[in-house]
Amino acid sequence: MDIKELYNIYQGNPEKFKKIVLYRNLLGSPISYNYKDSDLESLVQMIMSMDEKYETDFGFMMMELGLAYEAIYSNMKNNNAAREKTEFMNYPLDYQLRALISFFEDQHKLGIELNNIDGKKPITGIKHLVANVESEIYPGMRYSTSQNSENLIELIDYSIPYLYYYDSNFEKPCDNLTYERCLQCPDIMKFVHHSNFCELINGLWSLYIYKDYSVKLGKTDTDDDITVFVPNSNEASLIDFVAGIRREARRFQNSIDLLISNQNRIINGNKFIIRLAKKIKLDLWKSIFELELEVYLRCNLSANCTMKIIKQTDIFPAYLRQTLPYGELNDFLEVHEFLVTMSEIYSNILNHNWEEIEHDRFNYLCPVVDIDLLIKSFSRLYGKSLNTAAKLVEWFIYYPQRGKEGDLFSKPLVQISGKRVLFAPNLIRQINITRMLEQIMLDYKIKRAAIGDEYESYLRNKLSQSSLWNVYADKIEFKSSIGNTDFDVIALFDNHVVIIEIKHLVTPYDPKRYYEDRQEIKKAIKQLKLRKQVLLRDWALIRDITNGFLPPEPYPEERIIQLVCTNIDSFTSLEIDGIRIVDESVLIRFFSDNGQYVKIWSGSKIYKKEKIWENSQPTIDDFKRYIASPTAVKWYREVVKRKNITIPRYGEREYLGTVNYILDEDIVKFDRQI
């Protein structure tokens, strides 16, 4: 594509020009293995060829693109070249995969030990997210044990396709390699080091494409040149970071009562596993896949209770009713339950024999298992046909040669050869259930419209249960003065009318999904603007359709409140074009009949509380103030810090920089009681 073609695109849509170029990959991708020096040189020459006939803003945009491409490509190229030179790259792919996942298993085990919770203290469920570990790579930076585990999984997830790209031969076994030899490989950590930088650079490029980042030139503390990627909206990035913390905290808070009520079953299941593990010889550990059903069910008590809790608190029921050619989404949860149970048993076998295997743990941290063994065991224990069991289990297998079909957060069984996978217990227990189910629905192209309709009905019903405002109980659909129109929610509150557009979105675990969700939010905002006009024009018609729900006299424009309400936290309190975005928990909490306080307590002790409205009844001013800064968001924002980070360079190129957010401390100091 030449400069004239790019200029034509700019003239057609100057505001979205950069996004169009990046999203459509019109200039190629600087992180692609196929991108070459000549591609960058062509871009530079194109930019240098511009003269005064091109608009100034177009020139600035092209120069920013050139700066971004040069910074990303040169740093990626140098780090790729460095890791290609490591001795680690000369080892068989079999060994490389096992070494990296063994490294994760070892580090995760250490993280669990570091993060042991004092059972005597009440907890908020986010301690493992607090950044309390000093970074060895970025001076002055800290990270959490949870973040360390996630970063390692992301690094391995990023590295596997790269390793397969250079060596696709699975048939070079390395069964004789030991963990000791793994550690003796002089530059395995050098490979991990440069892979970490490559993964960070890859992440920066995704942020630049999908999350509205800009590129600026600057200087480091040592007066070196640095190219910095920064969000155009710190507010949006901060809210998205807080959303991850809120998801974790809410998951814990929603499940704590159920965990307590089921604690005896969970404890009994764990005790039985410990006793069983002591009886199984280490070399015969695969016999766990041949357990009798009665024995398995006793081992399964903990995982089964946990799964029931997740279904009740963390999964929208409509998900579990979705059908596939060979079953329901619920069947995938059974595979997850099976894998978690087996990983718990195996972890206890390892713990019981740790002194024996400590110096040879390469062969035990993530042993090789035949896929057929997993399929037959699951089929027998859960009463599935072998054909159905095979299709269900296969979804959890990460096939390196297939590139980016899913990720290690939902597919923890890494293929090591044609019919064998790595069985990594800690990687299995890292499966994110919601992420897994959403990925399955995307993989099988399950239509989300029906789920969206059911979510609208669910939320409308929830909102209408409050006595603090008046919500019309049904969706309103009619032919208005501008055409076919519908209102998801119309409510009356404190002499105002509130119109709400409901959106059921996929949780954004990566920048691309965040971008796609944001586009849906923008559509909702556009719809709300039209519906406001319809409300102003067709007030009498809507009043008639709703059997007098609206007052006889129309409210003026300033007394119409517009909201987008979603099932996710990633946009909560953000304002776009004067319209606030909230999530269901925030909205439901304000209109809860349980009182005007948000509290954190343990037993009779209250550790943190805040009024969400001042008087005996909430007012519209309380509501506006609350949705602009919901308590659940504000408390976390107060303990989140923004940090500038510099990515160490390799070679003579400029440094790369960006911003990072960390949870600096828990939201509650439990030595202070109200």
N, C-alpha and C positions, 0 to 999 in steps of 0.2 A: 504494500500500500504506500503510495507516494504522498508528498506533502499537500498536493492539490486535493486529493481525495479526503484526507484528514480535515482540511479546511472546509470542505463542503459539509462534512459531518458537523463540524463546529458551528457553521452558520445556521444549520438546521436546528441545532439544540445546544447553544453555548453553555447553558447551566449544567447540562449532563454530559458534556463532551468527554471529560476525563473518565467518568464512570463507564461510558459506552466503550471507549478505547480499551480500558482495562478489563471490563466484564466480558467483552467479545474477543479479547485476546488479539486485537488487531495488529499489535506490534510484536507478537510473540511473547513467550514467558522467559524472563531471565533466570528462573530457577529450574527450567527444563534441562534435561541432559543433552538435548539437541540444540540448545541455544549456543551460538559460537561468537568468537571475537568479531567476525565479519558482520553479524547481525547488529551488534552494538555499534560498530563503526558506521553502518548504513544509517542507523538512527541519528548518530551524531552529525553525519554529513547532511542529513535531511534538515535537522534543526539549524545548522550553520547556513543552509541555502536560503533561509527565509529573508525576505526584504521588507520594505515599507508597505507593500501592498497587502500584507497580512495584518490583521488587527493586533494591537498590543497585547490584549488579554489572551489571545490565542498563542502568541509568542511566549508569554509567561507560562502558560499551561504546558506547552511543548518543552520548555526548558526544565520545568519541574519533572515531567515524565523522563526526560533524558537523565536528569540527576538521580532519580529513583532507580532507573534501569542500570546505570553505571555502578551505583553503590551496591545494589543487590547482586548484580552479576559478578562483579570483581571479587567481592567478599565470598560469595558462594563458590566461585571458581577456585580461589586460593585454598579454601578449607577443603573442598572436594579433592584437590590435588594433594593436599597434605595427608588426608586419610587414605587416599589410594596408595600412598607410598608406605603405609604401615605394614609391618609383618603380618598383622592380623588379617589383612586382605588376602594373604597367600594360603590361609587355612581353608579347609573345606567348608562349604556352606552349612552343612550339618553341625560342625563345631561352632561356627560363628553364631548361629541361632541359639544353640544351647548355652554358649558362654554369656551372651547378652541377657537371656532370660534368667539364667542362674544368678547373674549380677543383680537383676531386679529382685529376685526372691530373697537374696541375702540382705540387700539394703532395706527391703520392706520389713523383714524380720527385725532388723535393728530399729526401724522406725516405730514398730509396735512396742518394743521394749522402752524406747525413749518416751513414748506417749501414754504410758500407763496412767490411768485416771485414779485419783484418790477417791475411793468409794465413800469416804466419810463426808465429802463435800457435795452439795447440790451441783448439777451441771446443766449447761444450756445446750449442749450438743455440738458446740463449735470449737472446743478446745484444740482439736487436731488441725484446725484451720489457722490458728494463731501463728504468726511468723516469729518463731523463737530459735531458729537455727541459723548461724552465721554462714553466708555463702563463701566458698573457697575461691570462686571465680570472679565474683563481682564485689569489690571492696565496699564495705558499708551496707551491703544488702543482706536481708534475712528472708528466710522462707519457712513454710510450715512443713511438718512431716507429711501431711496429706499432699501438699503441693509437690514435695520431692517425689513421692510415689507416682503422682500423675505425670510429672515431667519425665520420669524414667519410662513410663509406659508410652508416652508420646514420642520420646526419643527412639525407642525400640520400634514402635509402629512406623515411624518415619524411615528408620534404617533398613527394615526388612526388604521392602521393594528395591531399595538401592543395592543391597547385597545380592538379591536375586538377579538384578539387572546385570551384574558383573559375573555371576556364577549360577546358572540355572540348573546345574547338575546335582540332583538330589541323591544320586546313586554312588556317591563317594563316602562310604561310612567312616566314622571316626570313633567307634566304640571303645578303642583302646586309649583315647585321650582322657586324662584325669583333670580334676579341678586344680591340682598342683601345677600341671603343665599349662593350664589356662592362666594361672597367676604368673607363671614364668614367662609367658609371652610378653616380651619387654615393652610393647607399645599398645596393648589392648586399651589401656586408659587413655592413650593418645588418640586412638580411634574414637573412643567414647567422647573425649574432649572436643574433637573437631566435628563429630556428628552432632553434638549438642549445639555448637555454633551454627551448623547447617540447618538444624531444625528451627533454631531461633530466627535465622534469616528467612527461612521458608514461612514462618509464622508472621514475620514483619510484612512480607509481600502479601499474604492473605489479608492482613489488617489494612494495607494500603488499597487493595482492590475493593474489599467488601465493607469496611467499617469507617469510611470517611476520614482517612488519615491524610496528612500533608507532609511534605518533605522540606526541611529547612537546613541551611548550613550554619555551623557554629564552631566553637572551640572547646576543647577539653580543658580540665584544670591544668594540664601541662602544656597548653597552648598548641595542641595538635588539632588538625582539621577533623571535624566530625559531621557526618550526615545524620540528621535526627528525624525519625518518623514520629509524628505526634498527632493525637486525635484533634480534629477541628472542634469537637465538643467534649470537653473534659467531663461535663455533666452526664452525657450519655454513656461514656465509658465507665465512669464511677458507678452509675446506677446498674449497669450490666454486671460489674464486679460484685456489687452488694447482692445482686440477685442470686449468685451462686452460694453466698453465705446463708441467705434467707432460705433457699431450698433445703440446705442441709439442716438448719435449725428447725424449720417447720416439720421436716421428716422426723426428726427426733422428738419434737414436742407432741406431734400427732400420735406417735407410737408408744410414748413412755407409759401411759396407763395400761395399754395392752401388753406391753413387755412385763410390767409388774404383775398383772393378773395371770400371765403365762410363765412367770419366772420359775415355778417349780418344775414344769415340764421341760423347760429349756435347761435348767440345772441338771435334772435327771438324765436328759439326753447327753449332755456334755460329760457327765460322770461315767456313763456307760461307755462312751467312745474312749475315754481315757483307759478304762479297765480293759476294753477289747484290744486297744492298740498295744498294750503291754504283752498280750498273748500272741501277737502276730510277729513272726520273725521278719527281720528287715528284708532279707532276700526273697521272701514270699509275700511281699506287700501287695502284689497284684491279686492275691486271693480275696481282697476286699470287694472285687467286682463279682465274686461268686458267693457272696453272703446269702444265707437263707432269708426269705422275705421277713420272717418274724424278727430276726436279728437286725436286719436293715431298718425296719420300722422303729426300733428302739434307738438306733443311731440317728435316725431322721427326725427325732422329736424337735430338736432345736431349729433345724432348717425349715421344717414344715410349719412351726409356729411363726418363724420370721416371715415366711412367704405369705401366710394368712394375714399377718399384720400389714405387710406391704400392699396386699390386695385391698384391705380395708381403708388404708390411709394414704396411699401413694399413687394409686392407679385409677383413672376414670373408668367406671364400670363398662362403658361402651367398648373400650379397647378389648376386653376379654370376650366379648360376644362376636368379634370379627372372625369370619371363617376363611379357611384356606382350602386348596384342593384336597389336602390330606389331614385336616384337623382345624383346631381353633388356636387363637393366640395363647390361650391358657395352657395348651400343651407345651409351648416353649418354656413356660414357667416351671413345668414339671422337669424338663431337662435341666434347667438352672438349679432347681432344688436337688436333683440327683448329683450334679457335678459338685455343688457346694458340700453336700453330705460326704461324698467320697474324698473331697479335698480336706475336710475336717478330720476324717479318720486318718488319712495319710500324713497330715501335719503332725498329729499326735504320735504316730509311729516314728516320724523323724525326731520329734522332741525327746521321745523315750530313748532313742539310740544316738543322740546328738554327739556325745563324746566319741563314739565309734566312727562316725562318718565325717566329723568336723574337717579332717584333712583330705577327704576325698568326696566332698559334697557336690562336685560337678555331676556325678552320676546319680545323685539323689534329689537335688533341689528341684529339678524339672525332668524326671525320667521320661523315656520314650514308651508310649503305649500304642498298641494296635487299635485302630479305629473300630474294627469289628468287635473287639472286646467290650468297648464302651457301648456299642449299639446293642449287642446281645444282652448285656447286663441291664441296660435301661429298659429294653423290650420286656425282659422277664419280670423285673421289679414293678413296672408300671402298666403291665398288661397291654402293650402296644404290639401290633404286628411288626415283624422285622423290617418290612418295607417302610412303614410309617416312622418307626424309630430311626431308621437310617436317614430319612429326609429331615427329621427334627434335629438329630445330633449334628448332621452335616452343616446346619446353619451356624453352629458355634465354632466351626473350623476356619481358621485364618489361612487362606491359600496365598502364599507370597506371589505366585505367578499371575494371580488375578488382579494385582494392583490394589487400588483403594476401594474394595467392596467391603464396607464396614470397617471396623477398627478393633484394636485389642481390648477396648473397654466393653465390647459386646461379643467379641469372638476370641476367647482366650486359648483355644486349642490350636497351637501353631503347627501346621503341617511340616514334618521333617523329612518325609519321603512319601512315596505313593500312597501307602496305607497306614502311615504312622504319624502320631502327633506328640507334642510335648505336653505332659501333664504337670502344670505349674500351679500348685494350690493357692498361693497368694494372688496370682494373676486371675484365677477363677473367682476368688472372693472379691475382686475389684469390679466385677460386672455391675454396671449401672442399669438397674431393671427398667426404669422409664426410658432411658436412652435405647436400650435393647428393643423394647416393644415398638418404639417409634421408628427405629431403623427397620424392623421387620415389616411394618406397614408400608414404609417407603419402598423396600425391596420388592414386595409383592403388589405394589401399586394399589393398595386398598384405598378406596375412595373415602375422603375425609368429610365429604358433605354431610353424610348421615350422622357422623360423630359430632360435627358442628351443630346440626339441628338439635340433637339430643342434649348437647351442652347448653345451648340457648334455653331449652325448656327447664333443665336442671337449675340453672342460675336464676332464671326468672322466678321460679318457684321459691328458691332460697331467699331472694331479695324480698319477695312479697310476704314472707312470714313475719317481718318486723312490724311492730306497731308504731314505729317512730316516723314512718313515711307511708305514702299510699302508692302502691305499685299496681299498674294494670296487669291483670293476671295472664293475659294472652298476648301472643304476637299479633300485631296489627298489619293487615295486608289489604290494600285497596288501590283503586285507580285515582291518582291525585291530579292536580292541575298540570303536573309536568310528566305524567305517565305512571306506570306501575310502581308503587312505593310500598315499603314495609318498615315498621319500627320494631326493633328487637325488644326494647323496654321504654315505656313512658311512665314516669313517676311524678308525683306531686310532693313537694317538701318546702315548708316555710314560705308559702306564697311564691314559689318558683316551680317551673316544670323542668324535669331532668330527663333528657333523652340519652339513651345508652346504646352504643353499637357493641355487640358481643363478638369476640373473635377467639376461636379455639386454635391455638398455634402449636407448632412443634418446638420443644425446648431447644434453644440454640446453643449447642456445645462447641460450635466452631463459627468463624466469621462469616462463612458463606450462608449458613442457616440463619444467622442473625440478620444478614442483609435481606434474605427472603422474607423473614418475619416482619422486618421493618417496612418492606413494600406492602405487606398485608395491612399493617398499621396505617400506612398512608392512604390505602384504599378506603379503610374505615373512616378516616378523617374526611376524605372527599365525600363519602356517603352521608356523614353527619352534617356537613355543610348544606347539602341538598335537602336533607330532612328538616333542617332548621327552617329553610325557605318554605318547604311544604307546610310545616306547622304554622308559620306566620300567615300563609295565604289561605290554607284550608282548615283553619281552626274549627269552624262550625261543622264541617264535614266529618272531621276526626271525632269531634264531640258526639256527633250523631252515631257514628260507627261504634263508639265505645260506650254507648248508652248513658251519656251525660257524665262521663268520667272527668272530662275537662270542665273548668268553670265556664259560665256563659260568655264572659268577656275575655278576649284574647290577652295574654300577657305580653308586655313589650319585649323587644329583643333582648334587653339587658337582664331579663328575668328567665332566660332560657339557658340552662346549663347543659353542655355537651360533654360526654365522656366516652372513651373507648375502654372496655373492660375485657381483659384476657385471662387465660388460665396460667400464664407464666409471669415471672417477676422481672424480666429483663428490661421492661420499659416503664415500670411503675414510678409515677410522679413526674415523668418526662412530659414536657409541654411542647406540642408541635402545632403551629398556626393558631395558638390560643386555646387549644383543646388538650385536656389532661388525659393521660393514659394511666389506668389503675389495674390491679389484678383483683381477682375475686375475693381473696382473703382480706385485703385492705378494705374493700367496699363492704363486705359482710360484717367486718369487725366494727365499723363506724355505726352501723345500724343495728348492732346486737342489742337485745333487750337485757343482756347480762350486766349492764352498768357502763359508766362513763370512764372507767379506768382501764388502762393496759398494764398488766402486772407480770412480774417474774417472781415466783415464790417456790418454797419447798416446805411442805407441811404448813405450819402456822406462821412461818417466817417469810416476810416480804423483803426482797432485795432490790427491787426497782419497780417504780410505778409512775404513770403519767396520765393526767386527764386528757381525754380527747375531745371533750366539750366542757364548757364552764358551768352552765346552770343545770337545772333539773332536766331540761329538754334541749337537744342540740338545735342550733340555728344554722342558717345558710352560711353565715360567716365562719362558724366552726367547721363546717363541711369544706368550704373553699380552702381554709387554712390547712385542714387535715390532708386533703388529697394533694396539696402542693408539697407537703412534707409528712407523709404517714409515719406514725411512731415506729412501726416495724422497720422502716427504711432509715429513719433519722438516727435511731440508736446505733445501727451498724455504721452509718456514715461517720459518726463521731469518733469511731475507733479505727477507721481505715485511713491509711497514709499513702500519698502519692510519692513515688521515688523515681528519680531519673537514673537510668542505667546506661552504661557504656559496654558494648560488646567488644571484648578484646579482639584486636585485629591480627591477622596472619599475613606477613609480607609488608609491603610498603603502601598499601592502600589506606584511604581514610578510615577512621573509626566509624562504626554505626552506633547510633543511640536511639533510645525510645523511653517511654515511661512505663512504670509498673505500679500496681496497687497491691498493698499488703494489709492484712488484718493485724493491727498492731497489738491488740489485747482483746480479751473477752469483754463482752458488753456489761458484765456484772462482776463487781469485786465482792466476793462472798464473805470477806471479813467485815463488810459494812452492811448492817441490817437496818431497814427503815422501821 
